[in-house]
Amino acid sequence: MPDLQLALILAAISPAIGGVLIRGEKGTAKSTAVRALTEILPPVEVVAGCRFSCDPAAPDPRCTDGPHEPAHPYAAAQAPAGASAPADAGPAGASVAADTPAAAAAPGAAIGVARPARLVELPVGATEDRVLGSLHLERALSEGVTVYEPGLLATAHRGLLYVDEVNLLHDHLVDVLLDAAAMGQATVERDGVSITHPARFVLVGTMNPEEGELRPQLLDRFGLTVDVVASRDPAVRVEVMRARLTYEADPAGFVAKYAAAQAELSERIVKAQSRLADVILTDAALRQIAEICASFDVDGMRADLVTARTAVAHAAWSGRTVVEVEDVRAAAKLALPHRKRRNPFDAPGLDDEQLEQAINNSTPPEEPDDDPDGGPGGTPDGGPSDQDPNDSGSEDVSPQNSDTSSPGPAPSGQVVGSSEPFKARLLSVQSTGAGVAGRRSRALTDVGRVVGDRARAGRESGRPHLLATIRTAAPHQHARGRSGPGLAVRLSDVRLAVREGREGNLVLFCVDASGSMGTKKRMGEVKTAIVSLLLDAYQRRDTVGLVTFAGAEATVALPPTGSVETAVRRLESLPTGGRTPLAEGLLQASDVLRIAAIRDPRRRPLLVLVTDGRATAGDKAFAKAKQAAGWIAQQGIASVVVDCEPKRGVRLGLAAELAADLGAEYLDLGEVAAGNLVRAVTDRRAA
């Protein structure tokens, strides 16, 4: 927890760092730590009545509720209760009205009031309108004015924006949040509204890696990251339980007990914030940061900038005015772990020994004193240092990859690894669904192109279809006694836009792990193809599951989850050998899909059966497998059969028969790679 506390404090001292991502298993007090941060943040001075929390000492000239002139030093003390800011004509010539009365302030002065720092929580199911804000439809139609209703980004300005389970948030919303956090402002261009408002906040996200990772490009946008794990020390766990039970018995007394320490911590944060501008980041410190980031082979320049800002904040927090080695070390431990991943399936993390070696090999921030022994920092003269020949940095060639070319059947229990994954072709459910927004199959979702309109259900929110709403309201204008400009619009007239985009699916892999899969080379090719499909599922934000069958039974190797990384690890450690219970594998897969449909009915399934079609477990095994396939087809489950039968020798074509029974798309193993399908179809026709 010390790293988590430090990361949150540094982000509060310098919001330019870019926020904090907290990764950890369930029940590790991630949310509790974030909510506790607001208790130690200093109060915020805001312009009275301003919906965008402008600073009265330096109001934003672009504020929609402005213009606010800088307040007199004593204006805050003289602010009347309930004072509000005036409205303004918005940008691009739009008449933008505030939803608050005009301010009762002295001319030319913004009245400041103090309020506690806000913690704004963004729910996983929030819409883009709720995040960015939207047009007030009824006033636009009835009064002829463009009225902008601010969203959560405006509410979070100069406070904290907290996203629990950020890895489950739609990608386009994560992009919006991270762009606003990086730019310090939010821009709204929609429905005749053109507004830019300040949105400087501390972005904090929490996630459980078991439910899926963030994409690398989104992960990189968080300034700092911390991994939180529950202590395995019984004494520590006892203290946690005792503190929680004490709080539940007497919340007020518990808070009072720590009030003094909390006030002291809050005062220290205020001092660090005031000291931040005076901290000197020397050229030597910049050089050291650049060398450390380069040694970890991170992409882009964001890592260098975030590390530099964090080092300055750490120096201010520590009471220093010059960045030292300790500040750089603390910054690198928080800013680099999630940026050193070389592929999406690498787990974030930072090796402490590697970091120390990078620090020792880099230029120190300050010139060392004249010490005949050279000091603990190594050789300051920059001469060559002894290097372990084993640490040459070259890639290690996995012995299992060299094994995959060896001939012979895969013995029972043998673990065969995969090779470098390739770009897989798109597998999708052919019909149009209405599932969770993603990137695989066609569906009616909250984002995408407008294909129609529909009535509003109850108090449902969503993007209105302006033209359809006008068409609905227009015939009733005479009956409603309309006179003058605008339309008489009622809530029942509002029509919502129907959009077609892409949805994420549950991709369930049903994999033949029996001895009939042939040589170790063939099984290595199969695993490489599946890993490539898993990588594709990761990029398309799917949920995945893994069922394997070998010997006498089928096993759920991985229940449906958002963690594609876990599926890859399970697949890589999958042993092969034994007989082929194909029917049992299909029935087990159908049972997994049945339970998944109950838990998440909106996510449509896609079954990917990877087999050569041979069933060798029991009498009439293949006939049983065909019956199971027919039953799955009757359930309307979309399927794909990947045929792993070798091309050389006699081909039985059993996998193609199964595909026909399933009503599934049929692919040969070599057709999984993108671009190989056209060539394969041409070869089939020529044959």
C-alpha positions as CSV (number, residue, x, y, z in Angstrom):
1,M,0.0,0.0,0.0
2,P,2.9,2.5,0.4
3,D,3.4,2.7,-3.3
4,L,-0.4,3.2,-3.8
5,Q,-0.5,6.0,-1.3
6,L,2.6,7.7,-2.8
7,A,1.2,7.4,-6.4
8,L,-2.1,9.0,-5.4
9,I,-0.4,11.8,-3.4
10,L,2.0,12.6,-6.3
11,A,-0.9,12.7,-8.8
12,A,-2.7,15.1,-6.4
13,I,0.4,17.4,-6.1
14,S,0.9,17.5,-9.9
15,P,-2.2,16.6,-12.0
16,A,-0.1,17.0,-15.1
17,I,1.4,13.5,-14.3
18,G,-1.7,12.0,-15.9
19,G,-3.5,10.1,-13.3
20,V,-3.0,6.7,-11.6
21,L,-4.1,3.2,-12.7
22,I,-4.5,0.8,-9.8
23,R,-4.3,-2.9,-10.7
24,G,-5.1,-5.6,-8.1
25,E,-7.2,-8.6,-7.2
26,K,-10.6,-8.2,-5.7
27,G,-10.9,-7.1,-2.0
28,T,-7.6,-5.1,-1.8
29,A,-9.2,-1.8,-0.8
30,K,-8.5,-0.1,-4.2
31,S,-11.7,1.9,-4.1
32,T,-11.3,2.7,-0.4
33,A,-7.9,4.3,-1.0
34,V,-9.2,6.4,-3.9
35,R,-12.2,7.7,-1.9
36,A,-10.0,8.5,1.1
37,L,-7.8,10.7,-1.1
38,T,-10.6,13.4,-1.3
39,E,-10.5,13.7,2.5
40,I,-7.0,15.0,2.5
41,L,-7.1,17.3,-0.5
42,P,-7.4,21.0,0.3
43,P,-10.7,22.9,-0.4
44,V,-11.1,24.4,-3.9
45,E,-11.9,28.1,-4.5
46,V,-14.5,28.3,-7.3
47,V,-16.5,31.1,-9.0
48,A,-20.0,31.0,-7.4
49,G,-22.6,29.5,-9.7
50,C,-20.1,28.5,-12.4
51,R,-20.9,25.0,-13.6
52,F,-17.2,24.5,-14.7
53,S,-15.6,25.3,-11.3
54,C,-13.5,28.2,-12.6
55,D,-10.8,29.6,-10.3
56,P,-11.9,33.1,-9.2
57,A,-8.3,34.3,-9.1
58,A,-7.7,33.2,-12.7
59,P,-11.0,32.3,-14.4
60,D,-10.9,30.6,-17.8
61,P,-11.7,33.2,-20.5
62,R,-13.4,30.5,-22.6
63,C,-15.8,29.4,-19.9
64,T,-19.3,29.0,-21.2
65,D,-20.7,30.5,-17.9
66,G,-18.4,33.5,-18.1
67,P,-16.8,35.9,-18.7
68,H,-15.5,36.0,-15.2
69,E,-13.2,38.8,-14.3
70,P,-10.5,38.0,-11.7
71,A,-11.9,38.4,-8.2
72,H,-10.9,41.1,-5.8
73,P,-8.7,39.6,-3.0
74,Y,-11.6,40.0,-0.6
75,A,-14.4,38.9,-2.9
76,A,-14.6,35.4,-1.6
77,A,-15.2,36.6,1.9
78,Q,-18.0,39.0,0.7
79,A,-19.7,36.4,-1.6
80,P,-23.4,36.4,-1.1
81,A,-25.0,33.0,-0.6
82,G,-26.5,31.5,-3.8
83,A,-24.7,33.9,-6.2
84,S,-24.4,32.6,-9.7
85,A,-22.5,33.3,-12.9
86,P,-24.2,35.0,-16.0
87,A,-24.8,33.2,-19.2
88,D,-22.7,33.8,-22.3
89,A,-23.0,33.5,-26.1
90,G,-21.0,30.3,-26.8
91,P,-18.4,29.8,-29.5
92,A,-19.1,29.4,-33.2
93,G,-22.0,31.9,-32.9
94,A,-24.3,29.5,-30.9
95,S,-26.5,31.1,-28.3
96,V,-25.6,29.0,-25.2
97,A,-27.6,29.7,-22.1
98,A,-26.6,28.7,-18.6
99,D,-29.1,26.8,-16.5
100,T,-28.4,29.1,-13.5
101,P,-29.6,32.7,-12.8
102,A,-27.3,35.7,-13.4
103,A,-24.8,36.5,-10.8
104,A,-25.5,39.1,-8.2
105,A,-21.9,40.1,-8.1
106,A,-20.2,43.4,-8.3
107,P,-19.6,44.4,-12.0
108,G,-16.3,43.0,-13.3
109,A,-15.6,40.7,-10.3
110,A,-16.0,37.0,-10.0
111,I,-17.2,35.9,-6.6
112,G,-15.3,33.0,-5.1
113,V,-16.6,30.4,-2.7
114,A,-14.7,27.5,-1.2
115,R,-16.0,23.9,-1.5
116,P,-14.4,20.5,-0.8
117,A,-12.6,18.7,-3.5
118,R,-15.0,16.6,-5.6
119,L,-14.8,12.9,-6.3
120,V,-16.8,12.2,-9.4
121,E,-17.4,8.5,-10.1
122,L,-17.9,7.4,-13.7
123,P,-20.1,4.3,-14.0
124,V,-19.0,1.6,-16.4
125,G,-22.3,1.9,-18.3
126,A,-22.1,5.6,-18.8
127,T,-22.9,7.0,-22.2
128,E,-20.7,9.5,-24.2
129,D,-23.4,12.1,-23.7
130,R,-23.2,11.6,-19.9
131,V,-19.4,12.0,-20.0
132,L,-19.0,15.0,-22.4
133,G,-22.4,16.6,-21.9
134,S,-25.2,17.1,-24.4
135,L,-27.7,19.5,-26.0
136,H,-30.8,20.3,-24.0
137,L,-33.2,19.0,-26.7
138,E,-36.5,20.4,-25.4
139,R,-35.2,24.0,-25.0
140,A,-33.5,23.9,-28.3
141,L,-36.8,23.0,-30.1
142,S,-39.2,25.0,-28.0
143,E,-37.2,28.1,-27.4
144,G,-34.8,28.1,-30.3
145,V,-31.7,28.3,-28.2
146,T,-28.7,26.0,-28.0
147,V,-28.3,25.0,-24.4
148,Y,-25.4,22.9,-23.4
149,E,-25.7,20.6,-20.3
150,P,-22.3,19.8,-18.9
151,G,-21.2,16.2,-18.4
152,L,-19.1,14.5,-15.9
153,L,-15.8,15.9,-17.2
154,A,-17.0,19.4,-16.4
155,T,-18.1,18.3,-12.9
156,A,-14.7,16.7,-12.2
157,H,-12.7,19.8,-13.2
158,R,-10.2,20.6,-10.4
159,G,-11.2,17.4,-8.6
160,L,-10.9,13.6,-9.0
161,L,-12.5,11.5,-11.7
162,Y,-12.7,7.9,-10.5
163,V,-13.4,5.0,-12.9
164,D,-13.9,1.7,-11.2
165,E,-13.3,-1.4,-13.5
166,V,-11.8,0.9,-16.1
167,N,-10.8,-2.1,-18.2
168,L,-14.5,-2.8,-18.7
169,L,-15.3,0.7,-19.9
170,H,-15.9,1.1,-23.7
171,D,-12.8,2.0,-25.5
172,H,-14.2,5.2,-27.1
173,L,-15.0,6.5,-23.6
174,V,-11.5,5.6,-22.3
175,D,-10.1,7.6,-25.2
176,V,-12.3,10.6,-24.3
177,L,-11.2,10.5,-20.7
178,L,-7.5,10.1,-21.4
179,D,-7.6,12.9,-24.1
180,A,-9.2,15.2,-21.6
181,A,-6.7,14.3,-18.8
182,A,-3.8,14.9,-21.2
183,M,-5.0,18.1,-22.7
184,G,-6.6,19.6,-19.6
185,Q,-9.8,20.4,-21.5
186,A,-12.8,18.8,-23.2
187,T,-14.1,19.7,-26.6
188,V,-17.7,19.0,-27.6
189,E,-18.6,19.2,-31.3
190,R,-22.1,17.8,-31.8
191,D,-25.8,18.6,-32.4
192,G,-25.0,22.3,-33.2
193,V,-22.9,22.7,-30.1
194,S,-19.2,23.8,-30.3
195,I,-17.8,24.1,-26.8
196,T,-14.4,23.8,-25.2
197,H,-14.2,23.9,-21.5
198,P,-11.4,23.2,-18.9
199,A,-11.3,19.6,-17.6
200,R,-8.2,19.4,-15.4
201,F,-8.6,16.5,-12.9
202,V,-6.8,13.7,-11.3
203,L,-7.8,10.6,-13.2
204,V,-7.8,7.4,-11.1
205,G,-8.8,4.0,-12.5
206,T,-9.0,0.7,-10.8
207,M,-9.1,-2.7,-12.4
208,N,-8.9,-6.4,-11.7
209,P,-6.5,-8.0,-14.2
210,E,-8.4,-11.3,-14.1
211,E,-11.3,-9.5,-15.9
212,G,-9.1,-8.4,-18.8
213,E,-6.3,-5.8,-19.5
214,L,-6.5,-2.4,-21.0
215,R,-5.1,-2.2,-24.5
216,P,-1.4,-1.1,-24.5
217,Q,-2.0,2.2,-26.2
218,L,-4.6,3.1,-23.5
219,L,-2.5,1.7,-20.7
220,D,0.3,4.0,-21.8
221,R,-1.9,7.0,-21.3
222,F,-2.1,6.6,-17.6
223,G,0.7,8.4,-15.9
224,L,1.4,6.0,-13.1
225,T,0.5,2.5,-12.3
226,V,0.5,0.5,-9.0
227,D,-0.1,-3.2,-8.5
228,V,-1.9,-4.0,-5.2
229,V,-1.9,-7.4,-3.6
230,A,-3.3,-8.4,-0.2
231,S,-0.7,-9.1,2.4
232,R,-0.1,-12.7,3.3
233,D,1.3,-11.8,6.8
234,P,-1.3,-12.8,9.4
235,A,-0.4,-9.9,11.6
236,V,-1.1,-7.4,8.9
237,R,-4.4,-9.0,8.1
238,V,-5.4,-8.9,11.7
239,E,-4.7,-5.2,11.9
240,V,-6.8,-4.6,8.8
241,M,-9.7,-6.5,10.3
242,R,-9.4,-4.8,13.6
243,A,-9.4,-1.3,12.0
244,R,-12.4,-2.2,9.9
245,L,-14.4,-3.5,12.8
246,T,-13.5,-0.5,14.9
247,Y,-14.7,1.8,12.2
248,E,-18.0,-0.1,11.9
249,A,-18.6,0.1,15.7
250,D,-17.9,3.8,16.0
251,P,-17.4,5.7,12.6
252,A,-17.2,9.2,14.2
253,G,-14.8,8.1,16.9
254,F,-12.6,6.3,14.4
255,V,-12.4,9.4,12.1
256,A,-11.7,11.7,15.1
257,K,-8.8,9.5,16.2
258,Y,-7.0,10.1,12.9
259,A,-8.2,13.7,12.3
260,A,-4.9,15.3,13.4
261,A,-2.7,13.0,11.3
262,Q,-5.1,13.6,8.3
263,A,-4.9,17.4,8.7
264,E,-1.1,17.2,8.9
265,L,-1.0,15.1,5.7
266,S,-3.3,17.6,4.0
267,E,-1.1,20.5,5.0
268,R,2.0,18.7,3.6
269,I,0.2,18.3,0.2
270,V,-0.6,22.0,0.1
271,K,3.0,22.9,0.9
272,A,4.2,20.5,-1.8
273,Q,1.9,22.0,-4.4
274,S,3.2,25.5,-3.6
275,R,6.8,24.2,-3.8
276,L,6.3,22.4,-7.1
277,A,7.1,25.5,-9.3
278,D,10.4,26.1,-7.5
279,V,11.8,22.5,-8.0
280,I,14.8,22.5,-10.3
281,L,15.0,19.7,-12.8
282,T,18.7,19.8,-13.9
283,D,20.0,18.8,-17.3
284,A,21.8,15.9,-15.6
285,A,18.5,14.6,-14.1
286,L,16.9,14.9,-17.5
287,R,19.7,12.9,-19.0
288,Q,19.4,10.2,-16.4
289,I,15.7,9.9,-17.0
290,A,16.2,9.6,-20.7
291,E,18.9,6.9,-20.3
292,I,16.7,4.9,-17.9
293,C,13.7,5.0,-20.2
294,A,15.9,4.0,-23.2
295,S,17.3,1.1,-21.2
296,F,13.8,-0.3,-20.7
297,D,13.1,0.1,-24.4
298,V,9.8,1.9,-23.9
299,D,7.9,3.3,-26.9
300,G,7.5,7.0,-27.5
301,M,8.3,9.9,-25.3
302,R,5.4,9.8,-22.8
303,A,7.4,7.7,-20.4
304,D,10.2,10.2,-20.2
305,L,7.8,13.2,-19.7
306,V,5.8,11.4,-17.0
307,T,8.9,10.2,-15.2
308,A,10.3,13.8,-15.2
309,R,7.0,15.3,-13.9
310,T,6.8,12.6,-11.2
311,A,10.3,13.1,-10.1
312,V,9.7,16.9,-9.7
313,A,6.5,16.1,-7.7
314,H,8.4,13.6,-5.5
315,A,11.1,16.2,-4.8
316,A,8.4,18.7,-3.8
317,W,6.7,16.1,-1.6
318,S,10.1,15.3,0.0
319,G,10.8,19.0,0.7
320,R,13.6,19.4,-1.8
321,T,14.1,22.1,-4.4
322,V,16.4,20.0,-6.7
323,V,15.6,16.6,-8.2
324,E,17.9,13.9,-6.8
325,V,18.5,10.3,-7.6
326,E,15.9,9.1,-5.1
327,D,13.3,11.2,-6.8
328,V,14.1,9.6,-10.2
329,R,14.1,6.1,-8.7
330,A,10.7,6.6,-7.1
331,A,9.3,8.1,-10.3
332,A,10.6,5.3,-12.5
333,K,9.1,2.6,-10.3
334,L,5.7,4.2,-10.8
335,A,5.9,5.4,-14.4
336,L,7.6,2.6,-16.2
337,P,6.1,-0.8,-15.2
338,H,3.2,-0.7,-17.6
339,R,5.2,0.8,-20.5
340,K,7.9,-1.9,-20.9
341,R,5.5,-4.5,-22.4
342,R,6.7,-5.7,-25.8
343,N,3.4,-7.5,-26.7
344,P,-0.1,-7.4,-25.4
345,F,0.3,-10.7,-23.5
346,D,3.3,-9.5,-21.4
347,A,2.3,-8.8,-17.8
348,P,3.1,-5.3,-16.6
349,G,6.0,-5.1,-14.1
350,L,9.4,-3.7,-13.3
351,D,12.4,-5.7,-12.1
352,D,14.0,-3.8,-9.2
353,E,17.5,-5.1,-10.0
354,Q,17.2,-4.0,-13.6
355,L,16.1,-0.6,-12.5
356,E,19.0,-0.2,-10.1
357,Q,21.4,-1.3,-12.9
358,A,19.8,1.3,-15.2
359,I,20.2,4.0,-12.5
360,N,23.8,3.0,-11.8
361,N,24.7,3.0,-15.5
362,S,23.1,6.4,-16.2
363,T,24.3,9.9,-15.6
364,P,23.6,11.0,-12.0
365,P,21.5,14.1,-11.5
366,E,24.2,15.9,-9.6
367,E,27.9,16.0,-9.9
368,P,29.5,13.7,-7.2
369,D,31.8,15.1,-4.6
370,D,35.5,14.5,-5.0
371,D,35.7,11.1,-3.4
372,P,38.9,9.0,-3.9
373,D,36.8,5.9,-3.6
374,G,34.4,6.9,-6.4
375,G,31.4,6.7,-4.1
376,P,28.6,4.1,-4.2
377,G,27.5,5.2,-7.7
378,G,30.1,3.2,-9.6
379,T,32.6,4.7,-12.0
380,P,31.7,8.4,-12.5
381,D,34.4,8.8,-15.2
382,G,32.1,7.0,-17.7
383,G,34.7,4.3,-18.5
384,P,33.8,0.8,-19.4
385,S,32.3,-1.3,-16.7
386,D,32.5,-5.1,-16.2
387,Q,29.4,-6.6,-17.7
388,D,28.1,-10.1,-17.4
389,P,28.3,-11.7,-20.8
390,N,25.0,-13.4,-20.0
391,D,23.3,-10.0,-19.8
392,S,23.9,-9.1,-23.4
393,G,20.2,-8.1,-24.0
394,S,19.8,-10.5,-26.9
395,E,16.6,-12.4,-27.2
396,D,16.5,-15.9,-25.7
397,V,15.6,-18.6,-28.1
398,S,13.1,-20.9,-26.5
399,P,14.1,-24.5,-26.7
400,Q,10.5,-25.6,-27.1
401,N,10.3,-23.6,-30.3
402,S,13.2,-25.4,-31.8
403,D,11.5,-28.6,-30.7
404,T,8.4,-27.9,-32.8
405,S,10.2,-28.9,-36.0
406,S,11.0,-32.4,-34.8
407,P,9.0,-35.2,-36.3
408,G,7.1,-37.9,-34.4
409,P,3.8,-38.0,-32.5
410,A,3.2,-35.9,-29.5
411,P,3.5,-38.2,-26.4
412,S,0.8,-38.2,-23.8
413,G,1.4,-35.3,-21.4
414,Q,3.8,-33.5,-23.7
415,V,3.6,-29.7,-23.6
416,V,4.3,-28.1,-27.0
417,G,4.7,-24.3,-27.2
418,S,3.5,-21.9,-29.8
419,S,5.6,-19.7,-32.2
420,E,5.3,-16.0,-33.1
421,P,1.6,-15.1,-33.6
422,F,0.4,-13.7,-36.8
423,K,-2.5,-11.5,-37.9
424,A,-5.7,-13.6,-37.9
425,R,-8.6,-13.2,-40.2
426,L,-11.8,-11.9,-38.8
427,L,-14.3,-14.5,-37.5
428,S,-17.7,-13.2,-36.8
429,V,-21.3,-13.9,-36.1
430,Q,-23.1,-13.4,-39.4
431,S,-26.4,-12.0,-38.3
432,T,-26.9,-8.5,-36.8
433,G,-27.1,-8.5,-33.0
434,A,-27.7,-6.0,-30.2
435,G,-24.9,-6.8,-27.9
436,V,-22.1,-5.0,-26.0
437,A,-20.1,-2.5,-28.1
438,G,-16.9,-4.0,-29.5
439,R,-15.1,-4.7,-32.7
440,R,-16.2,-8.1,-34.1
441,S,-19.8,-8.7,-35.3
442,R,-22.3,-6.3,-36.8
443,A,-24.8,-5.1,-34.1
444,L,-27.0,-2.3,-33.1
445,T,-25.0,-0.4,-30.4
446,D,-24.6,3.0,-28.8
447,V,-21.9,4.0,-31.2
448,G,-21.7,3.7,-35.0
449,R,-23.5,5.1,-38.0
450,V,-27.2,6.1,-37.7
451,V,-29.5,3.6,-39.5
452,G,-32.9,4.7,-38.0
453,D,-34.7,5.9,-35.0
454,R,-36.9,4.5,-32.2
455,A,-39.2,5.7,-29.4
456,R,-37.7,6.5,-26.1
457,A,-38.5,3.9,-23.4
458,G,-39.5,5.5,-20.1
459,R,-36.7,7.8,-18.9
460,E,-34.1,6.2,-21.1
461,S,-31.1,8.3,-22.0
462,G,-29.3,8.3,-25.3
463,R,-28.4,10.3,-28.4
464,P,-31.6,11.9,-29.8
465,H,-32.5,11.8,-33.5
466,L,-33.3,15.5,-34.1
467,L,-35.0,15.2,-37.5
468,A,-37.1,12.2,-36.3
469,T,-38.1,14.1,-33.2
470,I,-39.2,17.2,-35.2
471,R,-41.2,14.9,-37.5
472,T,-43.0,13.4,-34.5
473,A,-43.8,16.7,-32.9
474,A,-44.7,18.7,-36.0
475,P,-48.3,17.3,-36.6
476,H,-49.4,18.2,-33.1
477,Q,-48.4,21.9,-33.1
478,H,-52.0,23.2,-33.7
479,A,-53.5,21.0,-31.1
480,R,-50.9,22.1,-28.5
481,G,-51.7,25.8,-29.2
482,R,-48.3,26.7,-30.5
483,S,-47.8,30.4,-31.2
484,G,-44.6,32.1,-32.0
485,P,-41.2,30.6,-32.9
486,G,-40.0,27.1,-32.0
487,L,-41.9,23.9,-31.6
488,A,-44.1,22.7,-28.7
489,V,-42.2,19.5,-27.9
490,R,-43.0,16.9,-25.3
491,L,-40.9,14.1,-23.9
492,S,-43.1,11.6,-25.8
493,D,-42.0,13.2,-29.0
494,V,-38.3,12.5,-28.5
495,R,-36.9,9.8,-30.8
496,L,-33.5,8.1,-30.2
497,A,-31.1,7.3,-32.9
498,V,-30.6,3.7,-33.8
499,R,-26.9,3.1,-34.6
500,E,-25.2,0.2,-36.2
501,G,-21.7,-0.6,-35.2
502,R,-19.7,-3.6,-33.9
503,E,-20.2,-5.8,-30.9
504,G,-17.9,-7.9,-28.8
505,N,-18.7,-11.6,-28.6
506,L,-17.9,-14.5,-26.3
507,V,-15.4,-16.5,-28.3
508,L,-15.3,-20.0,-26.9
509,F,-12.4,-22.2,-28.1
510,C,-13.0,-25.9,-28.1
511,V,-9.6,-27.5,-28.7
512,D,-8.7,-31.1,-29.5
513,A,-5.7,-31.9,-27.3
514,S,-5.6,-35.6,-28.0
515,G,-2.8,-37.7,-29.6
516,S,-4.7,-37.6,-32.9
517,M,-3.4,-34.1,-33.5
518,G,-0.2,-35.7,-34.8
519,T,3.3,-34.5,-34.6
520,K,4.7,-31.9,-32.2
521,K,5.2,-29.6,-35.1
522,R,1.5,-29.8,-36.0
523,M,0.4,-29.1,-32.4
524,G,2.8,-26.2,-32.3
525,E,1.1,-24.8,-35.5
526,V,-2.3,-25.3,-33.8
527,K,-1.3,-23.4,-30.7
528,T,0.2,-20.6,-32.8
529,A,-3.1,-20.3,-34.7
530,I,-5.1,-20.2,-31.5
531,V,-2.8,-17.7,-29.9
532,S,-3.2,-15.5,-33.0
533,L,-7.0,-15.8,-32.7
534,L,-6.7,-14.9,-29.0
535,L,-4.7,-11.8,-29.9
536,D,-7.4,-10.9,-32.3
537,A,-10.0,-11.3,-29.6
538,Y,-7.9,-9.1,-27.3
539,Q,-7.8,-6.4,-29.8
540,R,-11.6,-6.6,-30.5
541,R,-12.4,-6.6,-26.8
542,D,-14.1,-10.0,-26.7
543,T,-14.7,-12.3,-23.8
544,V,-13.0,-15.6,-24.3
545,G,-13.2,-19.2,-22.9
546,L,-11.3,-22.4,-23.4
547,V,-12.6,-26.0,-23.4
548,T,-10.2,-28.8,-24.1
549,F,-10.8,-32.5,-24.7
550,A,-8.4,-35.5,-24.5
551,G,-8.3,-38.9,-22.9
552,A,-11.7,-39.8,-21.7
553,E,-13.2,-36.3,-20.8
554,A,-13.5,-32.7,-21.6
555,T,-12.3,-29.9,-19.3
556,V,-13.2,-26.3,-18.9
557,A,-9.6,-25.0,-18.9
558,L,-10.8,-21.4,-18.6
559,P,-14.4,-20.2,-17.9
560,P,-15.5,-17.1,-20.0
561,T,-13.4,-14.2,-18.9
562,G,-12.2,-10.9,-20.3
563,S,-8.6,-11.8,-19.5
564,V,-7.2,-13.1,-22.8
565,E,-3.8,-13.2,-21.2
566,T,-5.0,-15.9,-18.9
567,A,-6.3,-17.9,-21.8
568,V,-2.9,-17.7,-23.5
569,R,-1.1,-19.0,-20.4
570,R,-3.5,-21.9,-20.1
571,L,-3.1,-22.8,-23.7
572,E,0.7,-22.6,-23.6
573,S,0.7,-25.1,-20.7
574,L,-1.8,-27.4,-22.3
575,P,-0.5,-31.0,-22.5
576,T,-1.4,-33.2,-25.4
577,G,-1.9,-36.9,-25.9
578,G,-4.5,-39.7,-25.4
579,R,-7.7,-40.5,-27.1
580,T,-10.3,-38.1,-28.6
581,P,-13.6,-37.6,-26.8
582,L,-15.0,-35.2,-29.4
583,A,-18.6,-35.6,-28.5
584,E,-17.8,-34.8,-24.8
585,G,-15.9,-31.7,-25.9
586,L,-18.9,-30.4,-27.9
587,L,-21.3,-31.1,-25.1
588,Q,-19.1,-29.4,-22.5
589,A,-18.8,-26.4,-24.8
590,S,-22.5,-26.1,-25.2
591,D,-23.0,-26.3,-21.4
592,V,-20.5,-23.4,-21.0
593,L,-22.3,-21.3,-23.5
594,R,-25.7,-22.1,-21.9
595,I,-24.5,-20.8,-18.5
596,A,-22.8,-17.8,-20.1
597,A,-26.0,-16.8,-21.8
598,I,-27.8,-16.7,-18.4
599,R,-25.1,-14.5,-16.9
600,D,-24.6,-12.1,-19.9
601,P,-27.5,-12.5,-22.3
602,R,-26.4,-9.5,-24.5
603,R,-23.1,-11.0,-25.5
604,R,-23.6,-13.4,-28.4
605,P,-21.4,-16.5,-28.6
606,L,-19.0,-17.7,-31.3
607,L,-17.8,-21.3,-30.9
608,V,-14.4,-22.1,-32.5
609,L,-13.9,-25.8,-32.8
610,V,-10.2,-26.7,-33.4
611,T,-10.0,-30.4,-34.4
612,D,-9.1,-32.9,-37.1
613,G,-12.5,-34.4,-36.7
614,R,-11.3,-37.8,-35.6
615,A,-13.2,-39.2,-32.6
616,T,-11.6,-42.3,-31.0
617,A,-13.2,-42.4,-27.5
618,G,-15.7,-45.3,-27.3
619,D,-17.9,-47.1,-29.9
620,K,-19.6,-45.0,-32.5
621,A,-17.7,-42.0,-31.2
622,F,-17.9,-39.9,-34.4
623,A,-21.7,-40.6,-34.7
624,K,-22.1,-39.2,-31.2
625,A,-20.1,-36.2,-32.1
626,K,-22.3,-35.5,-35.2
627,Q,-25.4,-35.7,-32.9
628,A,-23.8,-33.2,-30.5
629,A,-23.0,-30.9,-33.4
630,G,-26.5,-31.1,-34.7
631,W,-27.9,-30.2,-31.2
632,I,-25.6,-27.2,-31.0
633,A,-26.8,-26.0,-34.4
634,Q,-30.4,-26.2,-33.3
635,Q,-29.5,-23.8,-30.5
636,G,-28.6,-21.2,-33.1
637,I,-25.0,-20.9,-31.9
638,A,-22.6,-19.5,-34.5
639,S,-19.6,-21.7,-35.1
640,V,-16.4,-22.0,-36.9
641,V,-14.5,-25.3,-37.5
642,V,-10.7,-25.1,-37.9
643,D,-9.6,-28.3,-39.5
644,C,-6.2,-29.5,-38.2
645,E,-5.9,-32.6,-40.4
646,P,-2.5,-32.8,-42.1
647,K,-2.5,-32.1,-45.8
648,R,-0.1,-34.9,-46.6
649,G,-1.4,-38.4,-46.8
650,V,-5.0,-39.6,-46.8
651,R,-7.4,-36.9,-45.7
652,L,-10.7,-38.2,-44.2
653,G,-12.5,-34.9,-44.3
654,L,-14.3,-35.5,-40.9
655,A,-13.9,-31.9,-39.8
656,A,-15.8,-30.7,-42.9
657,E,-18.6,-33.1,-42.0
658,L,-18.8,-31.7,-38.5
659,A,-18.9,-28.2,-40.0
660,A,-21.9,-29.1,-42.1
661,D,-23.7,-30.6,-39.0
662,L,-22.9,-27.4,-37.0
663,G,-23.9,-25.1,-39.8
664,A,-20.5,-23.6,-39.3
665,E,-17.9,-21.8,-41.3
666,Y,-15.2,-24.2,-42.3
667,L,-11.5,-23.3,-42.4
668,D,-8.3,-25.2,-42.9
669,L,-5.6,-24.5,-40.3
670,G,-3.6,-22.5,-42.9
671,E,-6.6,-20.3,-43.6
672,V,-6.7,-18.8,-40.1
673,A,-4.0,-16.2,-41.1
674,A,-5.4,-13.0,-42.7
675,G,-4.9,-13.0,-46.5
676,N,-4.6,-16.8,-46.8
677,L,-8.3,-17.5,-47.4
678,V,-8.5,-16.3,-51.1
679,R,-5.4,-18.3,-52.0
680,A,-6.8,-21.4,-50.3
681,V,-10.2,-21.2,-52.0
682,T,-8.5,-20.8,-55.4
683,D,-6.4,-23.9,-54.6
684,R,-9.6,-25.9,-53.7
685,R,-11.3,-24.9,-57.0
686,A,-8.3,-25.8,-59.0
687,A,-8.2,-29.2,-57.3
